[in-house]
Amino acid sequence: MTLPESSSHRLRRRPPLPLLVAAVFGVGVFLVPLVGLLSRTPWTRLGGLLESAMAREAMMLSLLTSLAATVISVILGVPLAWLLARVEFAGRSVIRGLVILPMVLPPVVGGAALLFALGRRGLLGEPLYLATGFSLPFSIWGVVAANTFVALPFLVLTLDGALGGLDRRFEQAAASLGAGPFTVFRRVTMPLVRPSLLAGTVLAWARALGEFGATITFAGNLPGRTQTLPLAVFIALESDPDAAVALSLVLVAVSLVVIIGLRGRWWRVT
Amino acid sequence: MASHLTPGLAGRLEIRRPGGFSLDLDLEISAGETVALLGPNGSGKTTTVLALAGIQPLDHGRIEIGGRPVDDPAAGIFVPPEQRRVGVVFQDYVLFPHLSVLDNVAFGLRSLGWRRGLARLRAAEWLERLGMGELGSADTRHLSGGQSQRVALARALAIDPEALLLDEPLAALDVATRARLRRTLRQHLAAYPGPRLLITHDPAEAFLLADRVHVIEEGRITQSGTAAQIRSRPRTRYAADLAGINLLVGTAHAGMVTLELGGEVHIAEQETSGPVILTIHPRAISLHRQRPEGSPRNVWPTTVASIERPDDRVRVQLGSPLPLSVEITPDGARALDLVEGMAIWAAVKATEVAVEPDPI
């Protein structure tokens, strides 16, 4: 934080030493792993490593499943956020808590829960399998389900916050002009929160792209079918550390692009 | 526009809010009549607008607009805002920032099912009528306060509303613009044939724009009447504060204003000419037993028409030629030995007379 120009010289004092030391170590927590990764990067072989069949399959699969999860998150999350922000109903705070659950729950537990619910023997999975012969786990749709589970909260929370901060009079004005609730939603509410919708969508996508625990638990680790980028990194660490580093760099690059793209809006999340 | 003759607006509004605030008032506005709701912040003015527009349902009571009941909890009637056709000019105007000026005005017609092209055509007509024809494609964020106000008015009028509600339509403007726009607003209000409700905390606005004024305090109407009635007999301290502001209409020329009531008043500005409105604060007028000597340019003999003593103050109504309200301290009143009917001298410095161009 900087002080106003005029007073910065007179008022700037050295921060208390214990706070400064701890804060510097705090920065280290973020910086050291990144430096470690970059120091091990085989820059000259990078192109070749990323063109291997395993890498290309993992990247393509990750891209597809994370985008599918993002689309589903938008389709389900926008109405859910609207409901939470605009309709008063019993149990609203319970549902808000439920939305946060996947953010605090260990992803492995989330994956296990998905298995018990949607697995071939699961609560919903069994009747689905018996009726159609289709089952989610160990399929690309299992990856999408796991990704959606972890990604949806980011979209809902971002949008719920934005809707809560929107001046209600825009919607009241639209209603007084003859717009029914759905027209108000479509022609006024959504256009006005579009920046937040965009931010929430990007956050959800980034979260889906990076998902590991729920995916490996629920969808397994089948190369070409359910082995996404994070899973490929984990496997390659054993067999081909250079490939692991290369794939990790791809995810780091995506993360940096997201952070830079969302700067200034980041703090609206929560 | 097909300006059909609209019946009025009638309502008995009862709303209870958590936290103890309650609104409890009766309203009746005929077609072609402007009624002002004049009150301080938090008195329930905006709640009244929201209730009439259908955004805030009544707890008890009944609202009829254009002869049709739109809210009557006892009878189970509630018409949602989008089906009421009540034109609202919100405080700060609340224009849609994501739409152009033209599409803001066309919004209502589009919502009522008009095709885009037709809605825009009609919206452009409305902008033209309000003198904003060239601004259709403008971004609402680049408009001045006065332009925003007219766009908001055009947007509300474009749906051919059954009633027009204006919530502090001039409050967002600077003083100079306010006087100018009060005049055009009066013209636009006069052109709208339905019932018109004006919400304001500014007595000059209420007294100059409205046919009748209701003073509202803490959710209740404490006094109703014409401007003259409220000013001559304020019933609460708040009304007295509002009503005491002396308004005079006249024509300015070379630092002198010839009043409609007769008589002349010196003003400080030499350049102003033409129709003006003068406001004189009651505490700016001093009273004397003999003709005062000194700097005040306006000195005239008059009589004490009435004396009232609300709270710790003394309010004196002067008789002809200028029926002004004067406020003095009890000590001052004792020193003058005031009695009703007595002859007295009044004085006011030219610099204490505020001058605004006339809204008529």
Interface residues (C-beta under 8 A of the other chain):
Chain A: D167 R169 F170 Q172 A173 A174 A175 S176 L177 G178 A179 G180 P181 T183 R187 V188 P191 L192 R194
Chain B: L50 A53 G54 I55 P80 P81 E82 Q83 R84 R85 V86 G87 V88 F90 V94 F96 P97 H98 F107 G108 R110 S111 L112 R155 A156 I159
